Amino acid sequence: MKDPLRTRAGRIVRKLAQLYPDAHCALHYDNPLQLLVATILSAQCTDERVNRITPALFARYPDAKAFATADQAELERMIQSTGFFRSKTKNLIACCRQLVERYGGAVPRTMEELVPLPGIGRKTANVLLGNLFDVPGIPVDTHVRRLSRRMGLSEHKDPVKIEHDLMALIPRKEWTLFGHRMIFHGRQVCHARKPRCDQCQLAPLCPRVGVEHSV
């Protein structure tokens, strides 16, 4: 007998693929280090705002060594508009120091190597692995967290538990694009405060339609 939840998850995956065939990472980058930096900056900040400041940032700090030896006050000024700039600055400098010391300035290619780096959690690691190295992963950001619960794909609030629930339901080859498409849908339709359920093409697959949404 087929698992109804897995069957519905498969239908959600296919529908999202139809709705967002060109879904992709919205952060702008030209190399692995730039995506790592941009992803750290994107915490509690929009990708659009991050993309506004990164051209000047990457011109000033072209490699991991430059970030590792950056003047803290100067770096803080450059990223101030992304919010939480003091902690982000400390993480960027510390992370890049470790990249230089342990990996010759390169971004490592495994979850086990990425997660211990300052400022890098599983979400950021999954973004890097999926977009840079074709290693499937589901980055559970605020959109993926919210939509997963609303769609009944997970009952958890903890991002790691949600990630594991989704990994059990979604085919591995779909993980990275599924994450991008959930983020697109969260930004365009399934908003946090006023989800546009009446315009949502996933409504027939969503058990929460018609009731008050919560996160």
Secondary structure, DSSP 8 states (H G I E B T S, - for coil): ---HHHHHHHHHHHHHHHH-TT----S--SSHHHHHHHHHHTTTS-HHHHHHHHHHHHHH--SHHHHHT--HHHHHHHHGGGSSHHHHHHHHHHHHHHHHHHHTT---SSHHHHTTSTT--HHHHHHHHHHHS--------HHHHHHHHHTTS----SHHHHHHHHHHHS-GGGHHHHHHHHHHHHHHTS-SSS--GGG-TTGGG-TTTTS----
